[in-house]
Amino acid sequence: MTLTASRALAETRESWHRVAEHVLAAAQFADTGTIRLRPFPGGFATTAGSRGRLLAVVADRMLVVEGTDFDVRPLTTLRAAAASVGVPPGLRGSYSPATSADPDEPLRIDVASARRLADWFALGEAALRDFAGQLGHSGASVLWPEHFDLGITVDDVNYGVSPGDEAMAEPYLYVGPHEGPLSDGGFWNAPFGAVAPAGRITTQDDAVAFFAEGRHQVLTGRSTT
């Protein structure tokens, strides 16, 4: 990835994250008490009805669906995005937000980067559903606005999909046992567990295999301690 492409991806991820926290999660939490979001074709969306509406981000647009009516507006600032859904910008009453709440800081969204992130979340969601189904785990994956990652928890292990962060710019998958890595080196290559960068994961099967290997490593490690 070129420096320009990497910067565009980082700026897009940061802008999406800000909208996730300070508009979608904020509006949903104010109305329903939940901050859980979900992937959506081309982006991400609310999971619970915020005033009877679906709120979604699709690339560089805000989508508001009410019944059979919908409205699409460009994403420019948090202030404009929040105004388009009739809420004040800023997440309040749930947790301390991880991103800037500056209502007038421009949202910098590159459409090609947004498409890449949306495709990554879609692949990850399908893989988590497949993996969870194999384990008989019925819980749906959640896109958590705080870290802006998609995940499930099974037997005190987090399995998830990140669009990248300050520690790793490239999108990645992760396995994070609540007790931390169960050995040094090998599969466990991160301070909190294990990661697989997007460059290694090209298909849903690749992602499922990584999660399955993580579970195998956890079970093996726990059986020897």
N, CA, C and O of each residue as an XYZ file, in Angstrom:
900
protein
N       0.845     -1.185      0.000
C       0.000      0.000      0.000
C       0.885      1.241      0.000
O       1.824      1.332      0.791
N       0.596      2.192     -0.874
C       1.370      3.413     -0.933
C       1.079      4.288      0.283
O       0.079      4.108      0.978
N       1.988      5.249      0.519
C       1.791      6.159      1.645
C       0.485      6.926      1.489
O      -0.244      7.126      2.460
N       0.192      7.356      0.256
C      -1.048      8.095      0.009
C      -2.267      7.237      0.303
O      -3.220      7.697      0.931
N      -2.237      5.971     -0.159
C      -3.363      5.061      0.083
C      -3.503      4.757      1.565
O      -4.614      4.671      2.088
N      -2.364      4.595      2.243
C      -2.395      4.312      3.679
C      -2.991      5.485      4.445
O      -3.773      5.295      5.376
N      -2.616      6.703      4.046
C      -3.158      7.886      4.722
C      -4.646      8.018      4.460
O      -5.411      8.349      5.366
N      -5.063      7.761      3.227
C      -6.488      7.851      2.888
C      -7.290      6.846      3.696
O      -8.386      7.155      4.163
N      -6.744      5.631      3.864
C      -7.427      4.606      4.644
C      -7.540      5.041      6.100
O      -8.599      4.904      6.713
N      -6.444      5.567      6.654
C      -6.447      5.991      8.059
C      -7.429      7.136      8.287
O      -8.164      7.135      9.275
N      -7.447      8.106      7.387
C      -8.365      9.238      7.535
C      -9.815      8.793      7.412
O     -10.684      9.271      8.141
N     -10.069      7.879      6.489
C     -11.427      7.370      6.315
C     -11.869      6.596      7.540
O     -12.988      6.771      8.022
N     -10.993      5.739      8.045
C     -11.311      4.964      9.252
C     -11.598      5.885     10.431
O     -12.564      5.676     11.165
N     -10.763      6.900     10.613
C     -10.954      7.835     11.712
C     -12.279      8.588     11.566
O     -12.997      8.770     12.549
N     -12.601      9.019     10.364
C     -13.850      9.749     10.142
C     -15.057      8.850     10.389
O     -16.018      9.262     11.039
N     -15.008      7.632      9.876
C     -16.095      6.677     10.133
C     -16.246      6.446     11.635
O     -17.358      6.420     12.162
N     -15.112      6.279     12.315
C     -15.140      6.014     13.758
C     -15.809      7.171     14.493
O     -16.618      6.947     15.394
N     -15.479      8.402     14.117
C     -16.078      9.565     14.757
C     -17.593      9.589     14.552
O     -18.341      9.871     15.488
N     -18.043      9.297     13.342
C     -19.489      9.283     13.078
C     -20.153      8.137     13.845
O     -21.259      8.288     14.365
N     -19.468      6.991     13.911
C     -20.015      5.851     14.653
C     -20.273      6.221     16.102
O     -21.336      5.914     16.644
N     -19.301      6.882     16.738
C     -19.439      7.240     18.152
C     -20.413      8.395     18.371
O     -21.342      8.299     19.173
N     -20.183      9.481     17.646
C     -20.826     10.747     17.994
C     -22.134     11.035     17.265
O     -22.795     12.037     17.539
N     -22.506     10.157     16.340
C     -23.792     10.332     15.668
C     -24.636      9.066     15.797
O     -25.685      9.094     16.441
N     -24.196      7.945     15.190
C     -25.033      6.740     15.211
C     -25.199      6.181     16.620
O     -26.326      6.004     17.083
N     -24.092      5.900     17.311
C     -24.190      5.347     18.664
C     -24.839      6.354     19.610
O     -25.614      5.977     20.489
N     -24.521      7.639     19.425
C     -25.101      8.669     20.291
C     -26.614      8.730     20.141
O     -27.341      8.765     21.134
N     -27.083      8.742     18.909
C     -28.529      8.810     18.666
C     -29.229      7.563     19.177
O     -30.289      7.642     19.797
N     -28.623      6.403     18.910
C     -29.245      5.145     19.329
C     -29.254      5.017     20.845
O     -30.251      4.587     21.425
N     -28.137      5.390     21.502
C     -28.071      5.273     22.955
C     -29.087      6.193     23.623
O     -29.718      5.813     24.609
N     -29.243      7.394     23.092
C     -30.196      8.336     23.675
C     -31.621      7.806     23.614
O     -32.433      8.094     24.494
N     -31.926      7.034     22.578
C     -33.294      6.554     22.383
C     -33.551      5.157     22.930
O     -34.658      4.855     23.376
N     -32.527      4.302     22.897
C     -32.758      2.889     23.235
C     -31.827      2.346     24.306
O     -32.060      1.252     24.820
N     -30.761      3.093     24.660
C     -29.851      2.630     25.694
C     -28.819      1.630     25.243
O     -28.151      1.026     26.082
N     -28.660      1.429     23.929
C     -27.635      0.517     23.435
C     -26.741      1.237     22.435
O     -27.202      2.072     21.656
N     -25.441      0.897     22.472
C     -24.492      1.488     21.531
C     -24.089      0.496     20.447
O     -23.236      0.808     19.616
N     -24.681     -0.682     20.439
C     -24.284     -1.718     19.490
C     -24.643     -1.328     18.064
O     -25.784     -0.981     17.762
N     -23.641     -1.394     17.198
C     -23.845     -1.132     15.780
C     -23.591     -2.408     14.989
O     -23.289     -3.451     15.569
N     -23.713     -2.328     13.666
C     -23.521     -3.511     12.831
C     -23.016     -3.095     11.457
O     -23.221     -1.958     11.030
N     -22.350     -4.027     10.760
C     -21.998     -3.751      9.370
C     -23.261     -3.575      8.525
O     -24.325     -4.094      8.862
N     -23.126     -2.848      7.439
C     -24.233     -2.550      6.541
C     -23.634     -2.472      5.143
O     -22.483     -2.061      4.998
N     -24.375     -2.851      4.118
C     -23.793     -2.788      2.763
C     -23.176     -1.416      2.468
O     -23.870     -0.399      2.454
N     -21.884     -1.409      2.238
C     -21.187     -0.159      1.963
C     -20.725      0.589      3.182
O     -20.109      1.646      3.048
N     -21.002      0.075      4.393
C     -20.602      0.801      5.600
C     -21.087      0.139      6.874
O     -20.818     -1.039      7.108
N     -21.804      0.895      7.702
C     -22.276      0.378      8.991
C     -23.552      1.112      9.379
O     -23.889      2.152      8.813
N     -24.268      0.533     10.379
C     -25.590      1.070     10.711
C     -25.948      0.789     12.156
O     -25.259      0.043     12.853
N     -27.036      1.398     12.592
C     -27.597      1.127     13.910
C     -28.218     -0.266     13.927
O     -28.515     -0.841     12.880
N     -28.409     -0.799     15.138
C     -29.045     -2.110     15.292
C     -30.440     -2.002     15.875
O     -31.275     -2.882     15.669
N     -30.696     -0.910     16.611
C     -32.003     -0.714     17.239
C     -32.632      0.546     16.673
O     -31.932      1.480     16.279
N     -33.946      0.566     16.636
C     -34.634      1.704     16.054
C     -34.398      2.977     16.838
O     -34.804      3.071     17.996
N     -33.754      3.952     16.238
C     -33.592      5.262     16.846
C     -34.721      6.138     16.334
O     -34.696      6.618     15.201
N     -35.723      6.338     17.204
C     -36.938      7.051     16.818
C     -37.602      6.400     15.605
O     -38.158      7.076     14.739
N     -37.526      5.061     15.570
C     -38.171      4.330     14.487
C     -37.431      4.381     13.171
O     -38.000      4.069     12.125
N     -36.143      4.779     13.210
C     -35.384      4.953     11.986
C     -34.173      4.039     11.949
O     -33.664      3.612     12.985
N     -33.723      3.748     10.747
C     -32.425      3.121     10.529
C     -31.459      4.228     10.138
O     -31.726      4.993      9.211
N     -30.337      4.315     10.843
C     -29.290      5.261     10.509
C     -28.094      4.486      9.999
O     -27.673      3.514     10.626
N     -27.544      4.898      8.877
C     -26.421      4.171      8.299
C     -25.434      5.129      7.654
O     -25.799      6.207      7.185
N     -24.178      4.709      7.642
C     -23.138      5.380      6.878
C     -22.801      4.486      5.704
O     -22.464      3.316      5.885
N     -22.890      5.026      4.512
C     -22.546      4.299      3.292
C     -21.509      5.141      2.551
O     -21.832      6.176      1.969
N     -20.260      4.680      2.582
C     -19.137      5.414      1.993
C     -19.073      6.817      2.599
O     -18.817      6.958      3.795
N     -19.304      7.861      1.788
C     -19.228      9.236      2.296
C     -20.606      9.879      2.410
O     -20.754     11.091      2.253
N     -21.612      9.052      2.686
C     -22.987      9.536      2.799
C     -23.638      9.042      4.081
O     -23.308      7.966      4.581
N     -24.565      9.835      4.612
C     -25.423      9.434      5.725
C     -26.773      9.040      5.153
O     -27.385      9.793      4.394
N     -27.230      7.852      5.525
C     -28.513      7.338      5.068
C     -29.465      7.247      6.251
O     -29.126      6.678      7.289
N     -30.657      7.810      6.090
C     -31.698      7.732      7.116
C     -32.926      7.100      6.475
O     -33.469      7.624      5.503
N     -33.361      5.961      7.032
C     -34.506      5.239      6.486
C     -35.622      5.227      7.519
O     -35.424      4.792      8.654
N     -36.790      5.704      7.124
C     -37.975      5.690      7.977
C     -39.108      5.067      7.177
O     -39.669      5.699      6.282
N     -39.442      3.818      7.507
C     -40.467      3.111      6.739
C     -40.014      2.934      5.305
O     -38.969      2.336      5.050
N     -40.793      3.450      4.365
C     -40.427      3.357      2.952
C     -39.725      4.627      2.456
O     -39.369      4.728      1.282
N     -39.532      5.586      3.356
C     -38.868      6.836      2.986
C     -37.399      6.795      3.379
O     -37.025      6.187      4.382
N     -36.584      7.444      2.580
C     -35.172      7.526      2.933
C     -34.593      8.859      2.482
O     -35.090      9.508      1.562
N     -33.513      9.242      3.173
C     -32.837     10.503      2.879
C     -31.344     10.224      2.862
O     -30.832      9.517      3.731
N     -30.650     10.768      1.890
C     -29.208     10.580      1.762
C     -28.548     11.949      1.715
O     -28.928     12.810      0.922
N     -27.545     12.140      2.583
C     -26.846     13.419      2.606
C     -25.342     13.185      2.698
O     -24.908     12.178      3.258
N     -24.544     14.098      2.159
C     -23.084     13.940      2.245
C     -22.605     14.091      3.680
O     -23.182     14.847      4.462
N     -21.550     13.368      4.018
C     -20.930     13.493      5.334
C     -19.831     14.542      5.240
O     -18.838     14.352      4.539
N     -20.015     15.646      5.950
C     -19.041     16.735      5.912
C     -18.444     17.012      7.283
O     -17.224     17.105      7.417
N     -19.287     17.144      8.303
C     -18.839     17.360      9.685
C     -19.789     16.612     10.619
O     -20.877     16.202     10.214
N     -19.368     16.443     11.866
C     -20.250     15.824     12.853
C     -21.495     16.684     13.076
O     -22.597     16.164     13.248
N     -21.307     17.994     13.072
C     -22.442     18.880     13.305
C     -23.510     18.673     12.219
O     -24.695     18.553     12.527
N     -23.091     18.634     10.972
C     -24.044     18.462      9.868
C     -24.662     17.069      9.896
O     -25.857     16.914      9.646
N     -23.850     16.050     10.201
C     -24.373     14.682     10.240
C     -25.408     14.528     11.346
O     -26.464     13.929     11.140
N     -25.098     15.073     12.521
C     -26.036     14.979     13.638
C     -27.311     15.760     13.347
O     -28.411     15.314     13.675
N     -27.159     16.919     12.735
C     -28.341     17.721     12.396
C     -29.245     16.983     11.416
O     -30.467     17.123     11.463
N     -28.641     16.197     10.529
C     -29.438     15.477      9.527
C     -30.319     14.399     10.153
O     -31.293     13.957      9.543
N     -29.971     13.970     11.390
C     -30.795     12.970     12.072
C     -31.475     13.559     13.307
O     -32.124     12.842     14.069
N     -31.321     14.867     13.498
C     -32.050     15.547     14.557
C     -31.558     15.296     15.955
O     -32.357     15.240     16.890
N     -30.225     15.140     16.127
C     -29.654     14.947     17.462
C     -28.459     15.868     17.622
O     -27.856     16.269     16.627
N     -28.102     16.213     18.861
C     -26.861     16.978     19.064
C     -25.670     16.037     18.868
O     -25.749     14.867     19.245
N     -24.568     16.523     18.284
C     -23.408     15.647     18.110
C     -22.725     15.361     19.438
O     -22.663     16.227     20.311
N     -22.210     14.142     19.588
C     -21.488     13.795     20.806
C     -22.147     12.670     21.575
O     -23.345     12.717     21.854
N     -21.360     11.650     21.921
C     -21.854     10.526     22.711
C     -21.812     10.888     24.182
O     -20.767     11.283     24.699
N     -22.942     10.756     24.858
C     -23.040     11.116     26.271
C     -23.715     10.003     27.062
O     -24.701      9.418     26.613
N     -23.174      9.718     28.247
C     -23.844      8.809     29.163
C     -23.506      7.347     29.032
O     -24.035      6.533     29.789
N     -22.635      6.975     28.089
C     -22.298      5.568     27.928
C     -20.855      5.294     28.345
O     -20.628      4.588     29.327
N     -19.883      5.832     27.627
C     -18.470      5.678     27.958
C     -17.747      6.919     27.456
O     -18.327      7.728     26.731
N     -16.490      7.071     27.835
C     -15.713      8.215     27.381
C     -15.269      7.970     25.948
O     -14.495      7.044     25.705
N     -15.733      8.766     24.991
C     -15.442      8.493     23.578
C     -13.943      8.433     23.275
O     -13.128      9.098     23.914
N     -13.617      7.619     22.285
C     -12.224      7.428     21.887
C     -11.776      8.408     20.816
O     -10.579      8.535     20.556
N     -12.723      9.104     20.190
C     -12.395      9.988     19.079
C     -12.790     11.431     19.375
O     -13.524     11.711     20.322
N     -12.286     12.332     18.547
C     -12.585     13.747     18.698
C     -14.064     14.030     18.465
O     -14.678     13.518     17.529
N     -14.614     14.858     19.343
C     -16.017     15.250     19.203
C     -16.147     16.644     18.589
O     -17.234     17.222     18.603
N     -15.062     17.189     18.054
C     -15.107     18.519     17.439
C     -16.185     18.523     16.358
O     -16.045     17.825     15.354
N     -17.254     19.294     16.541
C     -18.387     19.214     15.608
C     -18.095     19.777     14.225
O     -18.809     19.476     13.269
N     -17.041     20.599     14.111
C     -16.776     21.260     12.831
C     -15.491     20.793     12.151
O     -15.131     21.303     11.090
N     -14.804     19.834     12.751
C     -13.626     19.258     12.090
C     -14.089     18.479     10.860
O     -14.987     17.645     10.977
N     -13.511     18.722      9.697
C     -13.976     18.038      8.479
C     -13.854     16.513      8.589
O     -12.899     15.990      9.164
N     -14.833     15.826      8.029
C     -14.782     14.374      7.905
C     -14.130     14.064      6.562
O     -14.660     14.420      5.510
N     -12.990     13.405      6.605
C     -12.229     13.108      5.393
C     -12.451     11.652      5.020
O     -11.904     10.750      5.656
N     -13.244     11.427      4.001
C     -13.619     10.063      3.609
C     -13.284      9.845      2.141
O     -13.815     10.520      1.258
N     -12.410      8.906      1.901
C     -12.048      8.487      0.551
C     -12.944      7.312      0.171
O     -12.986      6.305      0.878
N     -13.653      7.440     -0.934
C     -14.655      6.427     -1.288
C     -14.022      5.060     -1.515
O     -14.582      4.049     -1.092
N     -12.873      5.008     -2.168
C     -12.218      3.715     -2.402
C     -11.799      3.074     -1.078
O     -11.940      1.864     -0.901
N     -11.287      3.878     -0.154
C     -10.906      3.357      1.167
C     -12.144      2.895      1.932
O     -12.115      1.867      2.608
N     -13.228      3.658      1.823
C     -14.472      3.262      2.489
C     -14.966      1.927      1.951
O     -15.449      1.088      2.711
N     -14.848      1.732      0.647
C     -15.270      0.461      0.059
C     -14.426     -0.684      0.600
O     -14.945     -1.764      0.884
N     -13.128     -0.448      0.744
C     -12.251     -1.492      1.283
C     -12.638     -1.844      2.711
O     -12.698     -3.022      3.063
N     -12.901     -0.843      3.533
C     -13.286     -1.108      4.912
C     -14.632     -1.825      4.990
O     -14.806     -2.742      5.792
N     -15.579     -1.406      4.159
C     -16.891     -2.056      4.156
C     -16.765     -3.513      3.732
O     -17.410     -4.385      4.314
N     -15.944     -3.783      2.728
C     -15.739     -5.166      2.275
C     -15.076     -5.997      3.371
O     -15.396     -7.173      3.545
N     -14.150     -5.381      4.108
C     -13.465     -6.092      5.189
C     -14.446     -6.453      6.300
O     -14.428     -7.576      6.805
N     -15.300     -5.507      6.680
C     -16.311     -5.808      7.687
C     -17.272     -6.887      7.204
O     -17.672     -7.753      7.982
N     -17.645     -6.844      5.928
C     -18.576     -7.840      5.387
C     -17.947     -9.234      5.414
O     -18.592    -10.206      5.807
N     -16.688     -9.322      4.994
C     -15.993    -10.611      5.034
C     -15.894    -11.102      6.474
O     -16.150    -12.272      6.758
N     -15.524    -10.204      7.373
C     -15.379    -10.593      8.776
C     -16.684    -11.024      9.408
O     -16.723    -11.988     10.173
N     -17.756    -10.310      9.090
C     -19.056    -10.680      9.652
C     -19.463    -12.069      9.192
O     -19.947    -12.870      9.992
N     -19.271    -12.368      7.896
C     -19.624    -13.691      7.378
C     -18.765    -14.775      8.024
O     -19.260    -15.854      8.348
N     -17.483    -14.487      8.208
C     -16.585    -15.466      8.824
C     -16.949    -15.709     10.283
O     -16.955    -16.855     10.733
N     -17.248    -14.660     11.018
C     -17.637    -14.825     12.420
C     -18.936    -15.612     12.540
O     -19.085    -16.432     13.445
N     -19.875    -15.365     11.632
C     -21.137    -16.102     11.651
C     -20.881    -17.590     11.398
O     -21.450    -18.448     12.073
N     -20.025    -17.886     10.423
C     -19.692    -19.269     10.083
C     -18.983    -19.938     11.259
O     -19.343    -21.044     11.664
N     -17.985    -19.267     11.798
C     -17.214    -19.820     12.915
C     -18.096    -20.053     14.131
O     -18.040    -21.115     14.752
N     -18.910    -19.062     14.471
C     -19.799    -19.189     15.627
C     -20.791    -20.323     15.425
O     -21.089    -21.066     16.360
N     -21.302    -20.458     14.206
C     -22.244    -21.540     13.920
C     -21.624    -22.905     14.127
O     -22.280    -23.826     14.615
N     -20.358    -23.037     13.757
C     -19.671    -24.318     13.953
C     -19.547    -24.669     15.429
O     -19.477    -25.844     15.792
N     -19.519    -23.645     16.278
C     -19.396    -23.860     17.724
C     -20.745    -23.930     18.420
O     -20.810    -24.164     19.627
N     -21.819    -23.730     17.673
C     -23.146    -23.701     18.282
C     -23.397    -22.429     19.065
O     -24.252    -22.395     19.950
N     -22.646    -21.375     18.736
C     -22.795    -20.083     19.413
C     -23.782    -19.242     18.616
O     -23.564    -18.981     17.433
N     -24.851    -18.824     19.249
C     -25.938    -18.165     18.529
C     -25.859    -16.646     18.516
O     -26.604    -16.003     17.777
N     -24.974    -16.054     19.317
C     -24.917    -14.605     19.404
C     -24.387    -13.955     18.134
O     -23.429    -14.445     17.536
N     -25.001    -12.864     17.724
C     -24.554    -12.145     16.539
C     -23.327    -11.304     16.873
O     -23.148    -10.879     18.015
N     -22.493    -11.069     15.878
C     -21.343    -10.195     16.079
C     -21.826     -8.756     16.249
O     -22.892     -8.380     15.761
N     -21.028     -7.970     16.945
C     -21.376     -6.573     17.239
C     -20.251     -5.664     16.761
O     -19.075     -5.960     16.969
N     -20.610     -4.571     16.127
C     -19.647     -3.534     15.794
C     -19.664     -2.533     16.942
O     -20.589     -1.732     17.075
N     -18.621     -2.595     17.770
C     -18.561     -1.750     18.957
C     -17.966     -0.395     18.591
O     -16.867     -0.347     18.039
N     -18.653      0.699     18.878
C     -18.153      2.008     18.466
C     -16.894      2.470     19.196
O     -16.130      3.266     18.650
N     -16.659      1.985     20.426
C     -15.503      2.474     21.179
C     -14.197      2.190     20.441
O     -13.390      3.097     20.235
N     -13.987      0.930     20.042
C     -12.766      0.566     19.315
C     -13.023      0.417     17.825
O     -12.095      0.193     17.047
N     -14.281      0.541     17.430
C     -14.704      0.415     16.038
C     -14.258     -0.924     15.453
O     -13.717     -0.989     14.349
N     -14.499     -1.990     16.221
C     -14.196     -3.321     15.730
C     -15.417     -4.218     15.894
O     -16.285     -3.982     16.735
N     -15.452     -5.250     15.062
C     -16.567     -6.184     15.006
C     -16.148     -7.467     15.709
O     -15.078     -7.999     15.417
N     -16.964     -7.978     16.631
C     -16.512     -9.168     17.329
C     -17.591     -9.965     18.026
O     -18.737     -9.536     18.160
N     -17.177    -11.150     18.468
C     -17.985    -12.013     19.316
C     -17.087    -12.488     20.462
O     -15.861    -12.420     20.376
N     -17.715    -12.965     21.524
C     -16.976    -13.553     22.637
C     -17.504    -14.950     22.883
O     -18.706    -15.148     23.064
N     -16.602    -15.918     22.888
C     -16.959    -17.314     23.132
C     -15.987    -17.878     24.162
O     -14.774    -17.857     23.950
N     -16.509    -18.377     25.264
C     -15.684    -19.002     26.305
C     -14.528    -18.100     26.734
O     -13.379    -18.536     26.799
N     -14.846    -16.835     27.025
C     -13.863    -15.875     27.508
C     -12.730    -15.613     26.507
O     -11.588    -15.363     26.893
N     -13.066    -15.675     25.238
C     -12.119    -15.317     24.176
C     -12.833    -14.393     23.195
O     -13.939    -14.687     22.742
N     -12.190    -13.276     22.875
C     -12.735    -12.363     21.873
C     -12.192    -12.729     20.495
O     -10.985    -12.884     20.310
N     -13.095    -12.862     19.539
C     -12.730    -13.093     18.146
C     -13.255    -11.890     17.364
O     -14.436    -11.553     17.449
N     -12.370    -11.247     16.603
C     -12.854    -10.024     16.003
C     -12.173     -9.584     14.730
O     -11.235    -10.200     14.225
N     -12.710     -8.467     14.237
C     -12.338     -7.889     12.955
C     -12.107     -6.401     13.164
O     -13.033     -5.669     13.513
N     -10.875     -5.953     12.950
C     -10.547     -4.540     13.140
C     -10.241     -3.891     11.791
O      -9.627     -4.516     10.926
N     -10.670     -2.633     11.610
C     -10.318     -1.914     10.391
C      -8.919     -1.313     10.448
O      -8.517     -0.581      9.544
N      -8.175     -1.623     11.518
C      -6.868     -1.036     11.742
C      -6.927     -0.016     12.868
O      -8.004      0.436     13.255
N      -5.761      0.341     13.390
C      -5.702      1.288     14.492
C      -4.304      1.872     14.571
O      -3.505      1.701     13.650
N      -4.005      2.557     15.658
C      -2.687      3.180     15.796
C      -1.572      2.139     15.878
O      -0.449      2.395     15.443
N      -1.876      0.975     16.430
C      -0.853     -0.061     16.569
C      -0.592     -0.793     15.256
O       0.540     -1.194     14.986
N      -1.620     -0.970     14.445
C      -1.492     -1.664     13.161
C      -2.374     -0.950     12.143
O      -3.601     -1.008     12.223
N      -1.747     -0.286     11.200
C      -2.489      0.523     10.231
C      -3.358     -0.319      9.313
O      -4.438      0.115      8.912
N      -2.897     -1.522      8.974
C      -3.641     -2.390      8.067
C      -4.800     -3.056      8.813
O      -4.647     -3.411      9.982
N      -5.957     -3.232      8.161
C      -7.029     -4.005      8.794
C      -6.529     -5.396      9.196
O      -5.633     -5.953      8.562
N      -7.119     -5.943     10.255
C      -6.649     -7.237     10.724
C      -7.753     -7.989     11.468
O      -8.751     -7.405     11.891
N      -7.546     -9.297     11.615
C      -8.370    -10.145     12.477
C      -7.613    -10.340     13.787
O      -6.394    -10.179     13.847
N      -8.358    -10.687     14.831
C      -7.672    -10.932     16.095
C      -8.360    -12.026     16.897
O      -9.547    -12.304     16.726
N      -7.580    -12.631     17.772
C      -8.074    -13.559     18.796
C      -7.489    -13.066     20.110
O      -6.270    -12.980     20.260
N      -8.359    -12.743     21.062
C      -7.896    -12.185     22.327
C      -8.453    -12.909     23.528
O      -9.542    -12.569     23.990
N      -7.745    -13.902     24.057
C      -8.194    -14.546     25.300
C      -8.242    -13.526     26.433
O      -7.370    -12.663     26.528
N      -9.232    -13.620     27.273
C      -9.351    -12.658     28.370
C      -8.153    -12.710     29.306
O      -7.826    -11.712     29.950
N      -7.491    -13.870     29.389
C      -6.323    -13.972     30.252
C      -5.038    -13.579     29.545
O      -3.961    -13.636     30.140
N      -5.137    -13.179     28.275
C      -3.958    -12.799     27.503
C      -3.364    -13.988     26.763
O      -3.889    -15.098     26.851
N      -2.259    -13.764     26.026
C      -1.613    -14.850     25.277
C      -1.291    -16.032     26.177
O      -0.895    -15.862     27.331
N      -1.467    -17.231     25.635
C      -1.274    -18.433     26.439
C       0.113    -19.034     26.289
O       0.401    -20.080     26.871
N       0.973    -18.388     25.518
C       2.370    -18.798     25.403
C       3.126    -17.637     24.776
O       2.531    -16.621     24.417
N       4.432    -17.791     24.646
C       5.259    -16.760     24.021
C       5.541    -17.146     22.571
O       5.900    -18.288     22.286
N       5.375    -16.177     21.648
C       5.706    -16.440     20.249
C       4.726    -17.371     19.567
O       3.622    -17.602     20.061
N       5.134    -17.898     18.443
C       4.272    -18.787     17.684
C       3.014    -18.078     17.228
O       3.079    -16.990     16.658
N       1.869    -18.693     17.479
C       0.591    -18.122     17.065
C       0.337    -16.791     17.762
O      -0.240    -15.877     17.173
N       0.767    -16.684     19.010
C       0.468    -15.491     19.815
C       1.495    -14.401     19.494
O       2.611    -14.419     20.013
N       1.113    -13.472     18.651
C       2.046    -12.481     18.116
C       1.678    -11.038     18.467
O       2.208    -10.101     17.871
N       0.776    -10.857     19.427
C       0.359     -9.520     19.848
C       0.278     -9.478     21.367
O       0.099    -10.522     21.995
N       0.404     -8.304     21.973
C       0.375     -8.216     23.435
C      -0.895     -8.776     24.050
O      -0.867     -9.272     25.176
N      -2.009     -8.708     23.331
C      -3.284     -9.178     23.870
C      -3.677    -10.550     23.350
O      -4.662    -11.120     23.819
N      -2.922    -11.108     22.374
C      -3.298    -12.397     21.797
C      -2.648    -12.629     20.458
O      -1.428    -12.774     20.375
N      -3.450    -12.667     19.401
C      -2.923    -12.942     18.064
C      -3.657    -12.104     17.036
O      -4.842    -11.810     17.186
N      -2.934    -11.720     15.981
C      -3.529    -10.956     14.893
C      -3.139    -11.568     13.562
O      -2.107    -12.230     13.444
N      -3.982    -11.337     12.553
C      -3.686    -11.735     11.179
C      -4.030    -10.554     10.290
O      -5.208    -10.226     10.147
N      -3.028     -9.895      9.678
C      -3.301     -8.734      8.835
C      -4.092     -9.111      7.591
O      -4.069    -10.256      7.139
N      -4.790     -8.123      7.051
C      -5.650     -8.365      5.896
C      -4.893     -8.959      4.717
O      -5.473     -9.687      3.911
N      -3.604     -8.657      4.608
C      -2.814     -9.219      3.515
C      -2.739    -10.725      3.540
O      -2.481    -11.352      2.513
N      -2.961    -11.319      4.706
C      -2.951    -12.785      4.834
C      -4.329    -13.392      4.689
O      -4.462    -14.609      4.554
N      -5.362    -12.552      4.716
C      -6.740    -13.043      4.725
C      -7.433    -12.561      3.454
O      -7.831    -11.400      3.357
N      -7.575    -13.453      2.487
C      -8.183    -13.047      1.214
C      -9.581    -13.616      1.010
O     -10.314    -13.156      0.135
N      -9.958    -14.614      1.808
C     -11.278    -15.223      1.660
C     -11.922    -15.431      3.027
O     -11.261    -15.343      4.062
N     -13.212    -15.706      3.010
C     -13.931    -16.027      4.240
C     -13.343    -17.271      4.887
O     -13.226    -17.342      6.111
N     -12.971    -18.252      4.070
C     -12.392    -19.484      4.609
C     -11.080    -19.193      5.344
O     -10.799    -19.795      6.380
N     -10.276    -18.264      4.800
C      -9.031    -17.884      5.483
C      -9.338    -17.342      6.878
O      -8.663    -17.679      7.851
N     -10.364    -16.498      6.957
C     -10.719    -15.888      8.236
C     -11.224    -16.930      9.226
O     -10.834    -16.923     10.394
N     -12.087    -17.821      8.762
C     -12.608    -18.878      9.636
C     -11.459    -19.748     10.137
O     -11.428    -20.127     11.307
N     -10.516    -20.063      9.252
C      -9.385    -20.902      9.638
C      -8.548    -20.222     10.720
O      -8.071    -20.888     11.639
N      -8.364    -18.908     10.622
C      -7.612    -18.191     11.649
C      -8.332    -18.252     12.994
O      -7.712    -18.532     14.020
N      -9.640    -17.991     12.990
C     -10.393    -18.056     14.242
C     -10.357    -19.471     14.826
O     -10.218    -19.644     16.037
N     -10.485    -20.486     13.952
C     -10.467    -21.873     14.418
C      -9.109    -22.238     15.007
O      -9.037    -22.936     16.019
N      -8.041    -21.771     14.382
C      -6.707    -22.030     14.924
C      -6.546    -21.334     16.276
O      -5.929    -21.875     17.193
N      -7.103    -20.141     16.387
C      -7.060    -19.451     17.662
C      -7.754    -20.244     18.757
O      -7.237    -20.370     19.867
N      -8.917    -20.774     18.442
C      -9.639    -21.578     19.446
C      -8.837    -22.824     19.810
O      -8.764    -23.202     20.980
N      -8.234    -23.463     18.801
C      -7.421    -24.651     19.071
C      -6.267    -24.297     19.998
O      -5.987    -25.016     20.957
N      -5.595    -23.175     19.702
C      -4.472    -22.766     20.530
C      -4.901    -22.452     21.960
O      -4.186    -22.760     22.914
N      -6.076    -21.836     22.100
C      -6.568    -21.527     23.447
C      -6.859    -22.811     24.223
O      -6.438    -22.966     25.370
N      -7.579    -23.719     23.587
C      -7.933    -24.966     24.272
C      -6.690    -25.763     24.647
O      -6.613    -26.341     25.731
N      -5.707    -25.786     23.726
C      -4.448    -26.499     23.999
C      -3.687    -25.841     25.149
O      -3.179    -26.513     26.046
N      -3.622    -24.502     25.098
C      -2.905    -23.782     26.142
C      -3.561    -23.928     27.492
O      -2.872    -24.074     28.502
N      -4.875    -23.893     27.532
C      -5.569    -23.998     28.819
C      -5.453    -25.405     29.398
O      -5.454    -25.587     30.615
N      -5.353    -26.393     28.519
C      -5.276    -27.772     29.015
C      -3.911    -28.105     29.615
O      -3.764    -29.095     30.331
N      -2.912    -27.268     29.314
C      -1.569    -27.538     29.843
C      -1.200    -26.646     31.008
O      -0.080    -26.707     31.515
N      -2.138    -25.819     31.433
C      -1.837    -24.938     32.574
C      -2.580    -25.380     33.821
O      -2.446    -24.756     34.874
